[in-house]
Amino acid sequence: MKNQILKTSLTAIAFLLAIAVFSQNENHNSLSLDSFYSKIKSQKNPQIVDARTSEEFALNHIEGAVNFNLQSENYDNYIAKLDKSKPVFIYSIGAGRSVALEKELLKNGFAEAYSLEGGIANWIGNGKPFYSNLKSKLSLAEFNKIIASNKNVLVDIGSKYCGPCKKVKPILETIRTEYGSNLKIVEIELEDSPQVIADLKKVKVFPTLILYENGKIIFKKEGISDLKNEVDVALASK
C-alpha cells in the first residue's frame, strides 16, 4: 500500500514538473515587444517571418520580413531557405499563426524560434519601424483635431483581418445609435492608417478601445468584453 502511494505521489510530481517545464518553454518563446526587438537588433541578418496572409503582408509588415505560414503552398521551400542554427522571429496579426509556426519550427530542429506577443499590432502600435505601401488616411494632426473638437470620443483601433475586431462593429453601432451626436466614434484600421497607430504609441493588441473626454483618456481597454457597459458607466459618471 505504501509503495502504491509513493508511486502515485512520484507520478503526480513528475506530471507537475512536466507542466512547469512546458510553461517555461511557452513563456520563453513568446516574447514581449522589447525582448523581441532587442533580439532582432542583436542579429546581423535576422530571420523574420510574417505568418499572415500575402494580402496582409503586402499592405504592411516589419522591414526585412519574409511571408509564409503553415498553410502556404510553398511552405517547404520557405523553410529550406532558413538557417536552422540561427533564431527565427515570427509574428502575425495577434499570436495564433505565429505561435503555431514557432512550435512547428522548434519541433523540426530549429535551434531558436520566437513569436511576438500582440503581433504586428504591438510592433506598429508602439512605433517600431515598418513598411507600408500606402499613406495613412488619417494623420496624427487630424486625429488630435478630432479629439480636441469633440467632448466625448470613442476610438476603435484594429484591423479588418482581426476576428475579434469584427465583433466590435455591432457593439459600436449600438453605442452610436444610443448616444448620437453626444459621442464621436472614430474607427482606425491598420490597413488604412498604420502611421497614426504608430504615432499614438498606445496599442499592444487588436482591438484596442480608447474613450476620451475633453481631450483626456478616461478609459482604455483591450478586447470587447463588457464594452457597452464600460462606456455607459464612464460617461454616466462625468
Beta strands, then each sheet from edge to edge (+ up, - down):
strand 1: 30-31
strand 2: 47-50
strand 3: 60-62
strand 4: 66-67
strand 5: 88-91
strand 6: 113-116
strand 7: 130-132
strand 8: 152-158
strand 9: 184-189
strand 10: 208-213
strand 11: 216-222
sheet 1: 1+ 6+ 5+ 2+ 4+
sheet 2: 3+ 7-
sheet 3: 9+ 8+ 10- 11+
end
